[in-house]
Amino acid sequence: MARGNRQDNGVRKPDMPKAKLTKENLKEAILIFSYLKPYRWTFVSGLLFIALSSGTTMAFPFFLKKLIDSAHSLSLGKDAVSPGTIAFWMLGILSLQMIFSFMRVYLFTYAGEHALADMRKEVYRKMIMMPMNFFAQRRVGELSSRISADLSQIQDAVTGMLAEILRGLLTLIIGMVLIFVLSPKLAGLMLSVLPVIVVVGVLFGKRIRKLSRNTQDQLADSNTIVQETLQGISNVKSFTNEWYEIGRYTRSLQDAVKMAINNGRFRGLFVSFILMSIFGTIILVVWYGTTLVQHGTITFGGLTAFVVYTAFVGGSMAGFADLYSQLQKTLGATQRVREILKDETEPVTIVDEPVEEKNKLQGAVTFHHVAFSYPSRKEVHILKDVSITAAPGEQIAIVGPSGAGKSTIAALLLRFYQPDEGQLLFDGKPADSIPLSQLRKQMALVPQDVMLFGGTIKENITYGKPGATQAEIEDAARKANAHDFITSFPEGYETIVGERGIKLSGGQRQRIAIARAILKDPVILVLDEATSSLDSASESIVQEALDNLMKNRTSFVIAHRLSTIRNADKIVVLDQGHVVESGTHQQLLAQEDGLYKSLTKLQLEFTSE
Ligand SMILES: Nc1ncnc2c1ncn2[C@@H]1O[C@H](COP(=O)(O)OP(=O)(O)OP(=O)(O)O)[C@@H](O)[C@H]1O
C-alpha cells in the first residue's frame, strides 16, 4: 500500500538550513511582516508606546540628577527646588511609564497573535494543499513543528524582538547623546572600551547560534520519536518494545542535553563576559568621575546620572548581542516556513464548489500505456506500460503479488501522482483536462487502514458530504450495514470514536468509511483491500455493504482475497508493474500456467488447510 508518510530510509533529511545574516535572508524575513499589514496601526501604536516608555525610562536618571543636586545645594544652604517636588514629578513619570508599558505589551500581543494565527493558517493551508510526494518525503513531526515551534519563534521575533531592538536603539542613541552632554571626557573613556566588547560579543554570539541550532535539531529529533511512537502505540506494545523506544528516546534526549549544556557553557561565558564588561566599565567611569567631581567639572547628581545612563547603554549593547543570536534563530525558522510557503501546491480548490456540468463524469476510465516511478525513487520503475480500460459502472479487480503496484494504480487514479509516460483518461478526456478537485469530488477511496477523525461517528460519516442531513446520514449508514451497531451505542451517532477511531473495531471502522463513501455518492470508487483484515462473518457484512456501495459506479477493487472479486467484470493481474493477464474469472481460470490460476490455487490450498 502506498502510504502517504512513508519514509525512504528512516533518516531525517538535513533540511534545516543554516541561517546566515545575509541581505537575501533578511529580505525573506521582512516578507513575514506582510502578515502584520492588517494590524499595522495597532502595531505602529505599539511602536509608539515603546518609544514613549523608553523616553520615560531615560527621563529617570535626569530627575535623579536633579534630586541629588538639589539635596546637595540645599545642604550647602543654596536655593533649589525641593526634593519632595522632584520626587513628586518622578512619581508622575512613573505613572506614565506604567500606562505606556501596559499599552505596548497589549498592542504588540494583539497584533502579534493575530498575525501569527494568519501565518499559521496560511502555512497549514499550503501544507494541506501540497502534493502527496511532499508528505512522502517528510515526517509528520517535522511538519507539525514548522507550524508550532518555528512560527512561535517568528512571533517572538515580531513582537518581543522588534520591541527590544527598538527600545535598545532608543536607549543607545538617547543615552549616548545624554552622556556626551553630561561629560564628554567621561563619555570618551567609556567609548574607548566599547569596540572591544562589541567584537567579542559578536564572536560569542556566532558560536552560540551554531550550538543552539544543533540543540534545536536534536530536540526536534527526540520529539519526532515521541510522535511516532504515540501514533504507532499498538505496534510498540504488541512488540513489547517499550524498552527499545525508551532507550531510543533517552539516547536522543541525552544527545540533546549534552548539546544544550555545551551551549549553556558558552552562554554562561557570554553572560559573565558581558557582566564583567558592564561593571568593569562602571568602576572605571566612577573612579574617573570622582576625580572630575573633585575638579568641579561634573556635579554629584551628574555623575550618578552618567553612571545610570552608562548602565542603560551597556545593557542595551549586551542585549543587542543576544538579540543578534535570536535574530539568527528567527531567520532559520523563517527560512523553513518560507520554504513551505514558496513550494508549489497541487491545483486543488479550497472552496466547496459543486461539480460543474461540463466536468461531470460517466465513469469510463482508461490507463493508456502508463509508466510510473515515485518521484522520491525515480530509478525504480513501479508501473511499466500498464493499460486498463473500465466502462462506466464496471467493476475492475486488480490482483497480483505484494509490491506489484496495485496501490500505486489507486494513487494514480486519485491523481496523487502523475504518470511519467502514457495517459490516464476519464470519459476519454485526459485526466489533467479536468480540474483536480472536480475530479476527486467524483471519486471515493475506501482505504486499507481506515483513518477516522477524533470526533463523533456522525462527524466521521458526514466527512463524505459536509452538511448532509441526519436522514441522509442514517440512510448511508443503513446501506453500509452500520446503522445497527451505531444505534446500539448509548450515544448513537454522537458516539465519540476516540483518536483515530480506536474505540471501534476494524469492521466497524470500515463500515463507517463505507457509509462515508456512500454519502459522497461517487462516480468512481477505489477500494483498497477493504475486507482483508476481517473474519468471515464481518467480511460478509462488509462485503454486502461494499456491494451496495459499488452498485452503478465504476469500481476499482484492489484485492488479496480472490474469492471476493469473482464476479468482477474484469480482473487485471499485475506482476512487477506489468499487466500480465486480464479477463473475467472464468477466462483467467481457463489460462493454464496463468498467474491468476496459480494464485487462486494457492489461496484455495491455504484456506482449506
Ligand atoms: N511513496 C512511495 N515512494 C517510493 N516508493 C513507493 C512508494 N509507495 C510505494 N512504493 C513502492 O512501489 C512498489 C509498489 O507498491 P504498491 O503499494 O503499489 O504495491 P501493492 O501491489 O499495492 O502491494 P501490497 O499488496 O503489498 O499492498 C513497492 O515496491 C513499494 O515499495
The ligand as a Gaussian input file, in Angstrom:
#p B3LYP/6-31G(d) Opt

LIG

0 1
 N        5.594000       6.766000      -1.782000
 C        6.413000       5.849000      -2.314000
 N        7.669000       6.206000      -2.657000
 C        8.501000       5.300000      -3.203000
 N        8.183000       4.032000      -3.454000
 C        6.957000       3.607000      -3.134000
 C        6.005000       4.498000      -2.547000
 N        4.868000       3.810000      -2.349000
 C        5.103000       2.538000      -2.798000
 N        6.342000       2.420000      -3.269000
 C        6.936000       1.219000      -3.864000
 O        6.188000       0.864000      -5.014000
 C        6.076000      -0.536000      -5.150000
 C        4.617000      -0.926000      -5.377000
 O        3.908000      -0.597000      -4.201000
 P        2.347000      -0.761000      -4.056000
 O        1.978000      -0.267000      -2.715000
 O        1.692000      -0.154000      -5.245000
 O        2.227000      -2.346000      -4.151000
 P        0.964000      -3.271000      -3.908000
 O        0.851000      -4.129000      -5.119000
 O       -0.215000      -2.453000      -3.545000
 O        1.475000      -4.111000      -2.683000
 P        0.664000      -4.715000      -1.447000
 O       -0.243000      -5.755000      -1.979000
 O        1.741000      -5.289000      -0.618000
 O       -0.048000      -3.564000      -0.792000
 C        6.693000      -1.151000      -3.935000
 O        7.965000      -1.642000      -4.296000
 C        6.837000      -0.004000      -2.980000
 O        7.997000      -0.136000      -2.207000

